[in-house]
Amino acid sequence: MESDGMDIVAKLERLAFYAERVIEDEHYGKRLILAEGVADVVYEAMDEIVDLRAQLFNEQEARKDGNA
């Protein structure tokens, strides 16, 4: 997989973590409560990406075993 130097899963994880922390900050209160939904979506995307990477790896390994 190509990369711009920073792993997309790591980027999404930092974004979700930040969104969760903002919710807990009383200074922002209700104004940013929707960030919780953003964090949920980001974590869901991370899970999907990890699953797709595992599937791709397994397919590549199966091809190697078939060509060996």
PyMOL Python script that loads the backbone (N, CA, C, O; Angstrom):
from pymol import cmd

cmd.read_pdbstr("""\
ATOM      1  N   MET A   1       0.831  -1.190   0.000  1.00  0.00           N
ATOM      2  CA  MET A   1       0.000   0.000   0.000  1.00  0.00           C
ATOM      3  C   MET A   1       0.869   1.243   0.000  1.00  0.00           C
ATOM      4  O   MET A   1       1.915   1.305   0.646  1.00  0.00           O
ATOM      5  N   GLU A   2       0.396   2.231  -0.749  1.00  0.00           N
ATOM      6  CA  GLU A   2       1.137   3.479  -0.785  1.00  0.00           C
ATOM      7  C   GLU A   2       0.819   4.305   0.455  1.00  0.00           C
ATOM      8  O   GLU A   2      -0.262   4.192   1.034  1.00  0.00           O
ATOM      9  N   SER A   3       1.767   5.128   0.846  1.00  0.00           N
ATOM     10  CA  SER A   3       1.577   5.931   2.046  1.00  0.00           C
ATOM     11  C   SER A   3       2.192   7.302   1.829  1.00  0.00           C
ATOM     12  O   SER A   3       3.190   7.437   1.121  1.00  0.00           O
ATOM     13  N   ASP A   4       1.604   8.303   2.431  1.00  0.00           N
ATOM     14  CA  ASP A   4       2.164   9.654   2.360  1.00  0.00           C
ATOM     15  C   ASP A   4       3.105   9.897   3.531  1.00  0.00           C
ATOM     16  O   ASP A   4       3.433  11.041   3.846  1.00  0.00           O
ATOM     17  N   GLY A   5       3.538   8.815   4.175  1.00  0.00           N
ATOM     18  CA  GLY A   5       4.454   8.935   5.294  1.00  0.00           C
ATOM     19  C   GLY A   5       3.775   8.846   6.643  1.00  0.00           C
ATOM     20  O   GLY A   5       4.448   8.712   7.665  1.00  0.00           O
ATOM     21  N   MET A   6       2.452   8.917   6.663  1.00  0.00           N
ATOM     22  CA  MET A   6       1.730   8.832   7.919  1.00  0.00           C
ATOM     23  C   MET A   6       0.579   7.841   7.738  1.00  0.00           C
ATOM     24  O   MET A   6      -0.224   7.986   6.816  1.00  0.00           O
ATOM     25  N   ASP A   7       0.499   6.867   8.587  1.00  0.00           N
ATOM     26  CA  ASP A   7      -0.504   5.821   8.486  1.00  0.00           C
ATOM     27  C   ASP A   7      -1.910   6.398   8.690  1.00  0.00           C
ATOM     28  O   ASP A   7      -2.155   7.110   9.664  1.00  0.00           O
ATOM     29  N   ILE A   8      -2.833   6.087   7.768  1.00  0.00           N
ATOM     30  CA  ILE A   8      -4.191   6.631   7.840  1.00  0.00           C
ATOM     31  C   ILE A   8      -4.910   6.194   9.109  1.00  0.00           C
ATOM     32  O   ILE A   8      -5.664   6.970   9.695  1.00  0.00           O
ATOM     33  N   VAL A   9      -4.680   4.957   9.534  1.00  0.00           N
ATOM     34  CA  VAL A   9      -5.321   4.494  10.759  1.00  0.00           C
ATOM     35  C   VAL A   9      -4.839   5.319  11.949  1.00  0.00           C
ATOM     36  O   VAL A   9      -5.634   5.666  12.823  1.00  0.00           O
ATOM     37  N   ALA A  10      -3.561   5.631  11.989  1.00  0.00           N
ATOM     38  CA  ALA A  10      -3.022   6.449  13.076  1.00  0.00           C
ATOM     39  C   ALA A  10      -3.629   7.852  13.040  1.00  0.00           C
ATOM     40  O   ALA A  10      -3.938   8.417  14.089  1.00  0.00           O
ATOM     41  N   LYS A  11      -3.800   8.414  11.851  1.00  0.00           N
ATOM     42  CA  LYS A  11      -4.418   9.735  11.731  1.00  0.00           C
ATOM     43  C   LYS A  11      -5.851   9.706  12.253  1.00  0.00           C
ATOM     44  O   LYS A  11      -6.262  10.579  13.017  1.00  0.00           O
ATOM     45  N   LEU A  12      -6.605   8.695  11.834  1.00  0.00           N
ATOM     46  CA  LEU A  12      -7.993   8.586  12.266  1.00  0.00           C
ATOM     47  C   LEU A  12      -8.086   8.385  13.775  1.00  0.00           C
ATOM     48  O   LEU A  12      -8.973   8.933  14.429  1.00  0.00           O
ATOM     49  N   GLU A  13      -7.165   7.595  14.322  1.00  0.00           N
ATOM     50  CA  GLU A  13      -7.180   7.346  15.757  1.00  0.00           C
ATOM     51  C   GLU A  13      -6.931   8.634  16.531  1.00  0.00           C
ATOM     52  O   GLU A  13      -7.608   8.902  17.524  1.00  0.00           O
ATOM     53  N   ARG A  14      -5.967   9.433  16.086  1.00  0.00           N
ATOM     54  CA  ARG A  14      -5.695  10.709  16.763  1.00  0.00           C
ATOM     55  C   ARG A  14      -6.897  11.649  16.668  1.00  0.00           C
ATOM     56  O   ARG A  14      -7.228  12.342  17.631  1.00  0.00           O
ATOM     57  N   LEU A  15      -7.548  11.668  15.501  1.00  0.00           N
ATOM     58  CA  LEU A  15      -8.723  12.515  15.324  1.00  0.00           C
ATOM     59  C   LEU A  15      -9.850  12.085  16.258  1.00  0.00           C
ATOM     60  O   LEU A  15     -10.476  12.931  16.897  1.00  0.00           O
ATOM     61  N   ALA A  16     -10.114  10.793  16.345  1.00  0.00           N
ATOM     62  CA  ALA A  16     -11.171  10.291  17.223  1.00  0.00           C
ATOM     63  C   ALA A  16     -10.846  10.580  18.685  1.00  0.00           C
ATOM     64  O   ALA A  16     -11.721  10.986  19.451  1.00  0.00           O
ATOM     65  N   PHE A  17      -9.596  10.371  19.069  1.00  0.00           N
ATOM     66  CA  PHE A  17      -9.177  10.636  20.444  1.00  0.00           C
ATOM     67  C   PHE A  17      -9.386  12.112  20.785  1.00  0.00           C
ATOM     68  O   PHE A  17      -9.885  12.443  21.860  1.00  0.00           O
ATOM     69  N   TYR A  18      -9.002  12.989  19.865  1.00  0.00           N
ATOM     70  CA  TYR A  18      -9.174  14.420  20.083  1.00  0.00           C
ATOM     71  C   TYR A  18     -10.660  14.770  20.216  1.00  0.00           C
ATOM     72  O   TYR A  18     -11.047  15.539  21.096  1.00  0.00           O
ATOM     73  N   ALA A  19     -11.488  14.198  19.333  1.00  0.00           N
ATOM     74  CA  ALA A  19     -12.927  14.481  19.383  1.00  0.00           C
ATOM     75  C   ALA A  19     -13.518  14.049  20.715  1.00  0.00           C
ATOM     76  O   ALA A  19     -14.353  14.756  21.279  1.00  0.00           O
ATOM     77  N   GLU A  20     -13.097  12.899  21.226  1.00  0.00           N
ATOM     78  CA  GLU A  20     -13.588  12.441  22.525  1.00  0.00           C
ATOM     79  C   GLU A  20     -13.176  13.392  23.636  1.00  0.00           C
ATOM     80  O   GLU A  20     -13.982  13.688  24.518  1.00  0.00           O
ATOM     81  N   ARG A  21     -11.943  13.876  23.615  1.00  0.00           N
ATOM     82  CA  ARG A  21     -11.457  14.765  24.668  1.00  0.00           C
ATOM     83  C   ARG A  21     -12.197  16.092  24.636  1.00  0.00           C
ATOM     84  O   ARG A  21     -12.488  16.653  25.692  1.00  0.00           O
ATOM     85  N   VAL A  22     -12.510  16.605  23.457  1.00  0.00           N
ATOM     86  CA  VAL A  22     -13.192  17.883  23.335  1.00  0.00           C
ATOM     87  C   VAL A  22     -14.558  17.802  24.003  1.00  0.00           C
ATOM     88  O   VAL A  22     -14.995  18.764  24.635  1.00  0.00           O
ATOM     89  N   ILE A  23     -15.232  16.676  23.871  1.00  0.00           N
ATOM     90  CA  ILE A  23     -16.555  16.499  24.470  1.00  0.00           C
ATOM     91  C   ILE A  23     -16.478  16.679  25.979  1.00  0.00           C
ATOM     92  O   ILE A  23     -17.388  17.243  26.586  1.00  0.00           O
ATOM     93  N   GLU A  24     -15.402  16.205  26.582  1.00  0.00           N
ATOM     94  CA  GLU A  24     -15.256  16.234  28.029  1.00  0.00           C
ATOM     95  C   GLU A  24     -14.847  17.597  28.562  1.00  0.00           C
ATOM     96  O   GLU A  24     -14.882  17.823  29.771  1.00  0.00           O
ATOM     97  N   ASP A  25     -14.462  18.505  27.681  1.00  0.00           N
ATOM     98  CA  ASP A  25     -14.018  19.834  28.087  1.00  0.00           C
ATOM     99  C   ASP A  25     -15.238  20.718  28.334  1.00  0.00           C
ATOM    100  O   ASP A  25     -15.966  21.042  27.396  1.00  0.00           O
ATOM    101  N   GLU A  26     -15.468  21.108  29.583  1.00  0.00           N
ATOM    102  CA  GLU A  26     -16.652  21.886  29.936  1.00  0.00           C
ATOM    103  C   GLU A  26     -16.663  23.260  29.282  1.00  0.00           C
ATOM    104  O   GLU A  26     -17.724  23.867  29.139  1.00  0.00           O
ATOM    105  N   HIS A  27     -15.512  23.753  28.889  1.00  0.00           N
ATOM    106  CA  HIS A  27     -15.448  25.060  28.238  1.00  0.00           C
ATOM    107  C   HIS A  27     -16.270  25.064  26.948  1.00  0.00           C
ATOM    108  O   HIS A  27     -16.932  26.051  26.629  1.00  0.00           O
ATOM    109  N   TYR A  28     -16.221  23.957  26.213  1.00  0.00           N
ATOM    110  CA  TYR A  28     -16.937  23.881  24.944  1.00  0.00           C
ATOM    111  C   TYR A  28     -18.390  23.452  25.130  1.00  0.00           C
ATOM    112  O   TYR A  28     -19.256  23.845  24.350  1.00  0.00           O
ATOM    113  N   GLY A  29     -18.658  22.662  26.140  1.00  0.00           N
ATOM    114  CA  GLY A  29     -20.020  22.257  26.458  1.00  0.00           C
ATOM    115  C   GLY A  29     -20.789  21.658  25.294  1.00  0.00           C
ATOM    116  O   GLY A  29     -20.280  20.818  24.552  1.00  0.00           O
ATOM    117  N   LYS A  30     -22.017  22.107  25.155  1.00  0.00           N
ATOM    118  CA  LYS A  30     -22.927  21.548  24.161  1.00  0.00           C
ATOM    119  C   LYS A  30     -22.512  21.863  22.725  1.00  0.00           C
ATOM    120  O   LYS A  30     -22.872  21.133  21.802  1.00  0.00           O
ATOM    121  N   ARG A  31     -21.783  22.906  22.539  1.00  0.00           N
ATOM    122  CA  ARG A  31     -21.446  23.349  21.184  1.00  0.00           C
ATOM    123  C   ARG A  31     -20.761  22.254  20.369  1.00  0.00           C
ATOM    124  O   ARG A  31     -20.983  22.155  19.162  1.00  0.00           O
ATOM    125  N   LEU A  32     -19.926  21.425  21.016  1.00  0.00           N
ATOM    126  CA  LEU A  32     -19.188  20.400  20.287  1.00  0.00           C
ATOM    127  C   LEU A  32     -19.625  18.980  20.635  1.00  0.00           C
ATOM    128  O   LEU A  32     -18.889  18.033  20.357  1.00  0.00           O
ATOM    129  N   ILE A  33     -20.774  18.813  21.222  1.00  0.00           N
ATOM    130  CA  ILE A  33     -21.211  17.484  21.611  1.00  0.00           C
ATOM    131  C   ILE A  33     -21.319  16.555  20.407  1.00  0.00           C
ATOM    132  O   ILE A  33     -21.185  15.343  20.572  1.00  0.00           O
ATOM    133  N   LEU A  34     -21.552  17.067  19.221  1.00  0.00           N
ATOM    134  CA  LEU A  34     -21.646  16.242  18.027  1.00  0.00           C
ATOM    135  C   LEU A  34     -20.309  15.592  17.666  1.00  0.00           C
ATOM    136  O   LEU A  34     -20.263  14.683  16.837  1.00  0.00           O
ATOM    137  N   ALA A  35     -19.246  16.046  18.275  1.00  0.00           N
ATOM    138  CA  ALA A  35     -17.945  15.428  18.037  1.00  0.00           C
ATOM    139  C   ALA A  35     -17.951  13.962  18.444  1.00  0.00           C
ATOM    140  O   ALA A  35     -17.167  13.173  17.917  1.00  0.00           O
ATOM    141  N   GLU A  36     -18.828  13.585  19.377  1.00  0.00           N
ATOM    142  CA  GLU A  36     -18.930  12.192  19.782  1.00  0.00           C
ATOM    143  C   GLU A  36     -19.323  11.324  18.595  1.00  0.00           C
ATOM    144  O   GLU A  36     -18.785  10.230  18.426  1.00  0.00           O
ATOM    145  N   GLY A  37     -20.243  11.791  17.781  1.00  0.00           N
ATOM    146  CA  GLY A  37     -20.630  11.065  16.576  1.00  0.00           C
ATOM    147  C   GLY A  37     -19.481  10.946  15.592  1.00  0.00           C
ATOM    148  O   GLY A  37     -19.320   9.920  14.932  1.00  0.00           O
ATOM    149  N   VAL A  38     -18.687  11.997  15.499  1.00  0.00           N
ATOM    150  CA  VAL A  38     -17.522  11.968  14.619  1.00  0.00           C
ATOM    151  C   VAL A  38     -16.550  10.896  15.100  1.00  0.00           C
ATOM    152  O   VAL A  38     -16.018  10.132  14.295  1.00  0.00           O
ATOM    153  N   ALA A  39     -16.321  10.839  16.395  1.00  0.00           N
ATOM    154  CA  ALA A  39     -15.400   9.847  16.949  1.00  0.00           C
ATOM    155  C   ALA A  39     -15.897   8.438  16.649  1.00  0.00           C
ATOM    156  O   ALA A  39     -15.104   7.565  16.298  1.00  0.00           O
ATOM    157  N   ASP A  40     -17.193   8.209  16.783  1.00  0.00           N
ATOM    158  CA  ASP A  40     -17.750   6.887  16.488  1.00  0.00           C
ATOM    159  C   ASP A  40     -17.506   6.492  15.034  1.00  0.00           C
ATOM    160  O   ASP A  40     -17.114   5.361  14.749  1.00  0.00           O
ATOM    161  N   VAL A  41     -17.738   7.427  14.120  1.00  0.00           N
ATOM    162  CA  VAL A  41     -17.547   7.144  12.696  1.00  0.00           C
ATOM    163  C   VAL A  41     -16.080   6.876  12.394  1.00  0.00           C
ATOM    164  O   VAL A  41     -15.756   5.974  11.622  1.00  0.00           O
ATOM    165  N   VAL A  42     -15.207   7.648  12.994  1.00  0.00           N
ATOM    166  CA  VAL A  42     -13.776   7.465  12.759  1.00  0.00           C
ATOM    167  C   VAL A  42     -13.329   6.096  13.261  1.00  0.00           C
ATOM    168  O   VAL A  42     -12.596   5.391  12.568  1.00  0.00           O
ATOM    169  N   TYR A  43     -13.764   5.718  14.459  1.00  0.00           N
ATOM    170  CA  TYR A  43     -13.394   4.399  14.980  1.00  0.00           C
ATOM    171  C   TYR A  43     -13.955   3.282  14.100  1.00  0.00           C
ATOM    172  O   TYR A  43     -13.294   2.264  13.895  1.00  0.00           O
ATOM    173  N   GLU A  44     -15.157   3.464  13.584  1.00  0.00           N
ATOM    174  CA  GLU A  44     -15.744   2.468  12.686  1.00  0.00           C
ATOM    175  C   GLU A  44     -14.906   2.358  11.402  1.00  0.00           C
ATOM    176  O   GLU A  44     -14.643   1.258  10.916  1.00  0.00           O
ATOM    177  N   ALA A  45     -14.500   3.496  10.871  1.00  0.00           N
ATOM    178  CA  ALA A  45     -13.663   3.499   9.669  1.00  0.00           C
ATOM    179  C   ALA A  45     -12.333   2.799   9.928  1.00  0.00           C
ATOM    180  O   ALA A  45     -11.846   2.048   9.083  1.00  0.00           O
ATOM    181  N   MET A  46     -11.747   3.048  11.102  1.00  0.00           N
ATOM    182  CA  MET A  46     -10.485   2.392  11.446  1.00  0.00           C
ATOM    183  C   MET A  46     -10.655   0.881  11.467  1.00  0.00           C
ATOM    184  O   MET A  46      -9.802   0.155  10.956  1.00  0.00           O
ATOM    185  N   ASP A  47     -11.752   0.398  12.053  1.00  0.00           N
ATOM    186  CA  ASP A  47     -12.013  -1.037  12.093  1.00  0.00           C
ATOM    187  C   ASP A  47     -12.121  -1.613  10.683  1.00  0.00           C
ATOM    188  O   ASP A  47     -11.579  -2.680  10.395  1.00  0.00           O
ATOM    189  N   GLU A  48     -12.824  -0.899   9.813  1.00  0.00           N
ATOM    190  CA  GLU A  48     -12.978  -1.354   8.432  1.00  0.00           C
ATOM    191  C   GLU A  48     -11.632  -1.399   7.716  1.00  0.00           C
ATOM    192  O   GLU A  48     -11.340  -2.353   6.995  1.00  0.00           O
ATOM    193  N   ILE A  49     -10.822  -0.378   7.914  1.00  0.00           N
ATOM    194  CA  ILE A  49      -9.507  -0.322   7.274  1.00  0.00           C
ATOM    195  C   ILE A  49      -8.638  -1.480   7.739  1.00  0.00           C
ATOM    196  O   ILE A  49      -7.976  -2.128   6.929  1.00  0.00           O
ATOM    197  N   VAL A  50      -8.638  -1.739   9.034  1.00  0.00           N
ATOM    198  CA  VAL A  50      -7.842  -2.851   9.574  1.00  0.00           C
ATOM    199  C   VAL A  50      -8.324  -4.176   8.981  1.00  0.00           C
ATOM    200  O   VAL A  50      -7.511  -5.018   8.600  1.00  0.00           O
ATOM    201  N   ASP A  51      -9.648  -4.361   8.903  1.00  0.00           N
ATOM    202  CA  ASP A  51     -10.197  -5.590   8.321  1.00  0.00           C
ATOM    203  C   ASP A  51      -9.800  -5.735   6.857  1.00  0.00           C
ATOM    204  O   ASP A  51      -9.430  -6.823   6.417  1.00  0.00           O
ATOM    205  N   LEU A  52      -9.875  -4.642   6.101  1.00  0.00           N
ATOM    206  CA  LEU A  52      -9.496  -4.688   4.687  1.00  0.00           C
ATOM    207  C   LEU A  52      -8.015  -4.982   4.508  1.00  0.00           C
ATOM    208  O   LEU A  52      -7.635  -5.721   3.600  1.00  0.00           O
ATOM    209  N   ARG A  53      -7.180  -4.415   5.361  1.00  0.00           N
ATOM    210  CA  ARG A  53      -5.743  -4.693   5.293  1.00  0.00           C
ATOM    211  C   ARG A  53      -5.459  -6.160   5.579  1.00  0.00           C
ATOM    212  O   ARG A  53      -4.623  -6.779   4.920  1.00  0.00           O
ATOM    213  N   ALA A  54      -6.161  -6.714   6.568  1.00  0.00           N
ATOM    214  CA  ALA A  54      -5.971  -8.128   6.895  1.00  0.00           C
ATOM    215  C   ALA A  54      -6.418  -9.002   5.730  1.00  0.00           C
ATOM    216  O   ALA A  54      -5.749  -9.979   5.391  1.00  0.00           O
ATOM    217  N   GLN A  55      -7.537  -8.656   5.121  1.00  0.00           N
ATOM    218  CA  GLN A  55      -8.031  -9.408   3.976  1.00  0.00           C
ATOM    219  C   GLN A  55      -7.035  -9.342   2.820  1.00  0.00           C
ATOM    220  O   GLN A  55      -6.742 -10.360   2.193  1.00  0.00           O
ATOM    221  N   LEU A  56      -6.521  -8.162   2.540  1.00  0.00           N
ATOM    222  CA  LEU A  56      -5.538  -7.994   1.470  1.00  0.00           C
ATOM    223  C   LEU A  56      -4.284  -8.809   1.754  1.00  0.00           C
ATOM    224  O   LEU A  56      -3.759  -9.476   0.862  1.00  0.00           O
ATOM    225  N   PHE A  57      -3.804  -8.757   2.987  1.00  0.00           N
ATOM    226  CA  PHE A  57      -2.616  -9.528   3.363  1.00  0.00           C
ATOM    227  C   PHE A  57      -2.854 -11.013   3.144  1.00  0.00           C
ATOM    228  O   PHE A  57      -2.010 -11.703   2.574  1.00  0.00           O
ATOM    229  N   ASN A  58      -4.014 -11.512   3.601  1.00  0.00           N
ATOM    230  CA  ASN A  58      -4.325 -12.932   3.446  1.00  0.00           C
ATOM    231  C   ASN A  58      -4.399 -13.335   1.973  1.00  0.00           C
ATOM    232  O   ASN A  58      -3.937 -14.412   1.599  1.00  0.00           O
ATOM    233  N   GLU A  59      -4.978 -12.475   1.142  1.00  0.00           N
ATOM    234  CA  GLU A  59      -5.064 -12.754  -0.286  1.00  0.00           C
ATOM    235  C   GLU A  59      -3.678 -12.783  -0.919  1.00  0.00           C
ATOM    236  O   GLU A  59      -3.393 -13.641  -1.754  1.00  0.00           O
ATOM    237  N   GLN A  60      -2.822 -11.854  -0.526  1.00  0.00           N
ATOM    238  CA  GLN A  60      -1.455 -11.820  -1.056  1.00  0.00           C
ATOM    239  C   GLN A  60      -0.677 -13.057  -0.631  1.00  0.00           C
ATOM    240  O   GLN A  60       0.067 -13.625  -1.432  1.00  0.00           O
ATOM    241  N   GLU A  61      -0.837 -13.476   0.606  1.00  0.00           N
ATOM    242  CA  GLU A  61      -0.156 -14.670   1.086  1.00  0.00           C
ATOM    243  C   GLU A  61      -0.664 -15.919   0.359  1.00  0.00           C
ATOM    244  O   GLU A  61       0.117 -16.814   0.038  1.00  0.00           O
ATOM    245  N   ALA A  62      -1.961 -15.974   0.103  1.00  0.00           N
ATOM    246  CA  ALA A  62      -2.525 -17.115  -0.620  1.00  0.00           C
ATOM    247  C   ALA A  62      -1.977 -17.182  -2.027  1.00  0.00           C
ATOM    248  O   ALA A  62      -1.712 -18.271  -2.535  1.00  0.00           O
ATOM    249  N   ARG A  63      -1.800 -16.022  -2.676  1.00  0.00           N
ATOM    250  CA  ARG A  63      -1.219 -15.989  -4.023  1.00  0.00           C
ATOM    251  C   ARG A  63       0.226 -16.456  -3.998  1.00  0.00           C
ATOM    252  O   ARG A  63       0.658 -17.191  -4.886  1.00  0.00           O
ATOM    253  N   LYS A  64       0.978 -16.035  -2.983  1.00  0.00           N
ATOM    254  CA  LYS A  64       2.375 -16.461  -2.866  1.00  0.00           C
ATOM    255  C   LYS A  64       2.456 -17.974  -2.704  1.00  0.00           C
ATOM    256  O   LYS A  64       3.281 -18.629  -3.341  1.00  0.00           O
ATOM    257  N   ASP A  65       1.602 -18.523  -1.853  1.00  0.00           N
ATOM    258  CA  ASP A  65       1.598 -19.961  -1.629  1.00  0.00           C
ATOM    259  C   ASP A  65       1.196 -20.716  -2.883  1.00  0.00           C
ATOM    260  O   ASP A  65       1.700 -21.810  -3.132  1.00  0.00           O
ATOM    261  N   GLY A  66       0.312 -20.160  -3.661  1.00  0.00           N
ATOM    262  CA  GLY A  66      -0.132 -20.805  -4.894  1.00  0.00           C
ATOM    263  C   GLY A  66       0.916 -20.755  -6.000  1.00  0.00           C
ATOM    264  O   GLY A  66       0.946 -21.626  -6.869  1.00  0.00           O
ATOM    265  N   ASN A  67       1.777 -19.737  -5.971  1.00  0.00           N
ATOM    266  CA  ASN A  67       2.801 -19.569  -7.011  1.00  0.00           C
ATOM    267  C   ASN A  67       4.119 -20.220  -6.618  1.00  0.00           C
ATOM    268  O   ASN A  67       5.015 -20.345  -7.454  1.00  0.00           O
ATOM    269  N   ALA A  68       4.254 -20.633  -5.377  1.00  0.00           N
ATOM    270  CA  ALA A  68       5.538 -21.192  -4.909  1.00  0.00           C
ATOM    271  C   ALA A  68       5.762 -22.594  -5.393  1.00  0.00           C
ATOM    272  O   ALA A  68       6.790 -23.197  -5.085  1.00  0.00           O
TER     273      ALA A  68
END
""", "prot")
cmd.dss("prot")
cmd.show_as("cartoon", "prot")
cmd.util.cbc("prot")
cmd.orient("prot")
